[in-house]
Amino acid sequence: MIFHISTLGCKVNQHESDILAATLKTRGWQGVEDGQVADVCIINTCTVTQKASMQSRQMIRQLQRRYPGTIIIVTGCYAQVAPEEIEGIDGVHAIVGHRRKSALPDLIIQAAQDADAAPLCSVENLDATIPFADPPVTAPGGRTRPFLKIQDGCNSFCTYCIVPYARGRSRSMGPERVLHHLHQLGGMGYQEVVLTGIHLGAYGMDLSPPTHLLDLLERIETHRPVARLRLSSIEPNEVSRDIIAQVASSAILCPHFHLPLQSGDDTILKKMHRPYTRDLFRQQVMAIHSRMPQAAVGADVLVGFPGEDDRAFANTARLLEELPLSYLHVFPFSRRPGTPACDYPDQIDTKIIKQRTARIRAIGREKKQAFLRKAVGHNANVLVETRRDAATGHLTGLTANYQRVVVEGPDRYMNTIVPTLIESDQSNGNLWGRIV
């Protein structure tokens, strides 16, 4: 059987699609790229915002129109929280929630055998008893830097966020299994792995006996299964001084922290149910910067949360301007049904949200360009990716501190870490370098 997987959303979703593809291939199925005809189209959906849910519906309809007669399977977060909405879309054959993802191959066969029936709906509640779904295969996907999901779910219940309802409670992969998958990826020749999760800083707290992310990082450092290890997003209040020290002294951990700020105003942070203050965020960024001046520190910012008046927005903008941040991911607030913030009073006009979003994104561009300029004239180790830069045809790769570098060179440098002299910064957000 020939299959195609379309993925929306976060790194965790992308990793789960990689696992599903690898599992299907172990059964002899064949995967195809976009534009090629498949017997089965699987859509791994996202629902983190109203827009993400809309995009998920649009993709389902696009694939149904593009490939009439193809078996359409919908899974992921949107399938988990709103299966009844998907049941109303023509051409869907099965809706599969997170708890049933491991059964997807058999459910696909079942749906294909009864393609004219009503959609098969296999969605179960995500309660506190669910164990971590350890993947049966190590799946790097098609990336030079594969993701490895070591944690799933979230217990935080931020007031704007649907994820705890879509993903369930926090649960973790056992440390031995993490090391197993890392050794497998290292043995396949991969130089860098990105550890990812929905709430990465909560890693290990659900295990018996409980453990912590720092303990895991120390064990990985001892074994060194890969040349580089990168952390994905981690909450500001969970970046301990010990974690900062571990990264600073590590031979494999990348000096790169992504901290979701969301707002720089304490009143708004409290309404969001975020467990830190603007001062704590400032302290964390400065602690990282003082130990590792070259480290990348990125931040998420949610603009236009209900009640964000001019003063609150100014607090956020000022905090971002003052801190040595490397880049920003900026998101306009949108009302997500099923979350408390959807019904909060003092909703912000969309025009104001748009203006404020543009302001914060401009700050982000300035921060990124300043971070790039600091690298010029210095040497860096660049992991060259296996695809060339589309615009120039040159090689492209990433430094340990998350800067993209374009270099000239032959294909033999792909998937290797090469010493590179950074010669200039470019307006498109890249660096230009020369392999030395």
N, C-alpha and C positions, 0 to 999 in steps of 0.2 A: 504494500500500500504506500502511496506517495502522500506526504504531508507537508504542510507549510504552517509555521507559527508566526503570528504577528504579536508584538509585545508593546504595551504602553506602560509608562510609569518608571519606577525607581530601579536601582541596582538589584534589589532583592527580586523583583519581578523578572529582570533580565536573567539573573542566575537561575531562577526556577524554570524559565523557558529553556535554558541550556540543559538543565537536568532532564526535562521532559524530552527534548530532542534526542539526547544521548540514550535515554531509556527506550524510546521508540526504535532507534537504530539497532539496539541489541536484539530486537525482535525481527530484524530484517527489513524494517520499513525504510523508505528513502525520503530524505528531506530535500526541499527545493527552495530557491530564493524567490523574492518578490517578482511577480509577473509571470511565473511559470505555473502551469496548471497542476493542481493537486487533487487527490481524492478526498482529502480532509483538510479543512482550514481551521486552525485553532487560534482563538483570540485570547490572549492573556491580558485582562483588562485592569484598569486603574480607576479609582473613585475618590482620590484624595481631595479633589475639588469638583464643583459642579461642571466645570469645563472638561475635566478628565472623564467624568461620566458621559458627557455629551460626545466627546471624542471616541469613547468606547462604542457607543451606539452607532456613531457614524461609520466606524470601521467595520462593524458587523454588517451594516447595510451595503457598504461599498463592496465587500467581498461577496455578499450574496448576489449583488447585481453583476459583478465581474465574472463570477464563476457559478452560474445557475446550475443546480444539480449537485454541487459539491456539498459534502457533509460539513456543517458549520457547528463547531464546538466552542462554547464560551466558558472561560474560567477566570480566575483572578479575583481581585477585591470587589469589583462591581458585581460580578456574579454572586459573590458571597452576601453582599448587603441588599441587593435589589434584584433577586431572580425573577420576581413577578413582572418587573419592567422588561426584562429580556424576553420573557415568554410571549410578550405582545409583539415581538419583532418577527416578521415572516422569514422563513428559511432557516431558523435556528433548530438544530436537532438535539442538542444536549447542553445543559447548564450545570457546571461542576464547581462546587465550592472548594475552599482550601483543604478541608479535612479529607476530601475524596480525590485529591490530585494524584495520589499514588496509584489509584485505580483507573486513571484516565485511559490507558491503552484498552482495557477491557470494556470500559464504558463507550469508547469510540466504536468498537466492534458492535456492541449492543445497539447503539444508535444507528449505525449503518445498516444493520439487518432489518430494522423497522423504521426506515427513513420517512415513511408517510404518516407515522403516528405523531401524536402531540409531543412536544419537546420533552426529552428525558431530563428531569430535574433532580440532581443529586447534591443537595446542599444541606449540611448539618450544622447545628449550633457549635460555636467555638467556646467551650467552657474551660474552666481552670485545670481540668484533668488531661488535657491534650499533651502528649509528649512531643518533643522536637522531632520533626520529620527528617531523619538522617537520610540523605540521598543514597540510592543503591549504587550509584556510579559517581566517579569524579569527572565533572564535565567542564572543561575550560571554555566551551563556546568558540566563537571565531575571533576572540580578542587576544592581543599580545599580553595583556594584563588581566587574567581571569579573575572573576569574583568568587569568593567563597562565603556563603551565608552561614554564620555560626550562631545566630540568634534570630528569633522571630517573635512577633507580638509586642504589645506595649501595655503597661499598667498605668500610664500617666494621665490619660483622659484630659488632654488640653481641650479647652472649650470650643476650639474651632476645628477639631480634628476627628475624622471618622475612623481613623486607622485602628484603634483598639476594638471597634465593633467589627471591622473587616478582617483583622488578623488574630484576635484573641489575646490571651494573656501572655506575658513574657515567658519564653522557654529557650533553652540553650542546647547546643551540641556539646557532647562530652569532650573534655580536653584531648583524650586519646584519639578520638575520631577527627578532631581538628588537625592534629599532627599527622594522622594517616592521610587525610586529603592533601595537606600541604606537601608531604613527602611524595605523594602520587604526582602532583603538579610539577614539583621540582624534577622528578624523574622523567617527566614528559618534555623537559627542556625549558619550562617557563621560568623567567627570571624574576618576575614580580607577581604577587597575588594581593588582591584588595580584600581585606576582611570586612564583611558587611553584615548588617542586620537592621531591623526596624528600630530597636533601642539598644545599640551596641554597648553602651555603658552599663546596662543591666545584665550583661553576660555573666552567667554562672550562678546568679543568686538563687535560681530555682533548682539547682542540682543538689544532690545528696552524696557527700557533704557539700555545702555551698562553697563556691569559689568566686573569683573576681577576674575582671579583664586583665588586671596587672599580673596576676598569677599566671594566666595563660601566656601573656607576652614574654614573661621571664622564661617559661618552659620552651617557647618557640625559639627564643634567643639562644638557649643552650643547644638545641638541635640544629638550628639554621638550615631548615629544609629547602629554602629558596634564598636567592640573593637579596631580594628586597620584599618588604612587607609594608603595606599601606593600610591605615585605618580609614574607614569611611566616617560619616558624621557621628559625633559624640557630644552629648549634652554638656554645656559649660560647667555645671555643678558636679560633673562626674570626671572631669579632667583633674585628677589629683596631682599634687606635687610629685608623688612617686612615679606616676605615669609620665609626667613631663621629664623627670630625671631619667627614666628608662629610655625614652625616645632619644634624649640628648646623648646618652652614652652608648646607644645601640650601634651594632655593626650592620643591622639589616632593616630596622624600622625607619621609614621615611619621615623626615622632619616636615610633616604636613598635618595640620589639624583643621577640621571643618566643624565649626561651632554654630549651632542654630541659635541666633540671638532673638529673632522675631520682632522684638521692640526694645528701644532704648529708654522706655519710660516705665517707671516702677508701677504706676497705677494700671497701665495697660497690661504689663506682665502679670500682675495679680489677677486681672479679669480673664486673661488667657489661661490661668492656672499653670503658669511656668514657675518652676521651683528655684528661682534665683533672682537677683536684683541687677540693675545696670552696673553697680559698683563691683559685684562679684564677677560679672563678665569682663569688666575692665581689668580687674586683678588677674584673671586667668590669661587674657591676651598678653598682658605685660610680663607675667611670669614666664610664658613661653618665649616671648621676644627677648627677655633678658638672658635666658639660658641658650637660646638658638636664634640669633639675629637674622640668620638666613632662612628660617623656617617659614613656610607658607601657612597663613592663618586666614581661612575663609569664613564667611558667615552667611546664614540665611536671614532674610528680613521680610516680614509680612506687613504690608502697607495697607492702611485703611481699616484696621480693626474697629468695630463699633466703639464709639466714645473717644477715638483718637482725635482730639482737638488740635488746634495749631500748636499749643504748647507741648503736647505729647509728641507730635511729629518733630518739632524742633529739637526735643531732647534726643530723639533717635538720630536725626541727621548730625547733630553736634557730636554725639558719642562716636559715630562712624568716622567722622572727619578727624577726630582727635587720635584715634587708635591706629597702630601700625598693621592694618589689615591688608591682605594681598588681593582679595577679590570678594565680590558679593553675589549671592543668588537672591534675586528680588522677586517677590510674588505679590500681586494685588489680592486683597481679601475678597473672597466671594462667599456668599451665604451657602453653606452646605447643609441641606436638610438632614435632620438626625443628630445635629450637634447643638449644644446650648447657644452658641454665638449666633446661630441662624436667627434666633428670635430675640436677641438683645435689642434694647432701644438704642437710639443715637447711631443708627446706621449711617455710614458716610456716603455722600453723593459720589457716583461713579466718576464724574468729571474730576472731582477733587482727588480721588484715588489715583486716577490716571496721571494727574499733574505731579502728585507726590512720588509715585512710582518712577516717573522720569527723572525726578531730582535724585532719588537714591541710586538709580542706575548710573547716573552721571558721576556720582561720588565713587561708585564701584569701578567705573572705567578709569578714573583718575588714580585710584588705589592700585589697580592692576598695572597700569603703565609705569607708575613709580616703582613698583616691585620689579618689573622687568628691567628698568634702567639700572637698578642696583646690581644686576647680574653681569652687565656688560664689562668686559675686560677680565672676567674671572673664568676659571676652569670648572666644568661640571661633568658628572657622569650621566650620560644620556642613554636611556633604554630606547633603542630604535624599534619602531613598530613595523609590522609586516605589511602595511599599506603605505604607499607613497602619498605625499601631499597632493591633493587633487588639483590645486591651482598651479603649482610649479613643477610637479613631477619629481621633486627632490624627496629625500628621506625625511622623516619626521619622527620625533620621539619626545619623551618626558624626562625631566630631571627628577631627582628624588624629592625636591621641594616643589613639584607640580608646575613646572614651567615648560611650555611646549617650545621645542627647538627644531628648526629646519636646517638640514645640512646636505651637502652634496656627498655622494658616495655610491658604491655598488650594492647590490642586493645582499651580499654576504654579511653586511653589517646588521641585517634585520634580526630581531630578537636577540641582540647582544647589547651589553652595556659598554659604551665607548667613551673615553675621555674626550671632551670637547671644549674648545675655547669659544666663549660667547663673544661675538664681535659686534653685534648691534641689536637694538630692539626695533620692532616693527609696529606700525600703527594698527595692524590687524590682531594684536594680542600675542604674537609669536616672537621668539628670539631667532636670530640668525647666528649659526655657529660653524666652526671648522673642526673636524675630527683631527686630533693631534696624537 
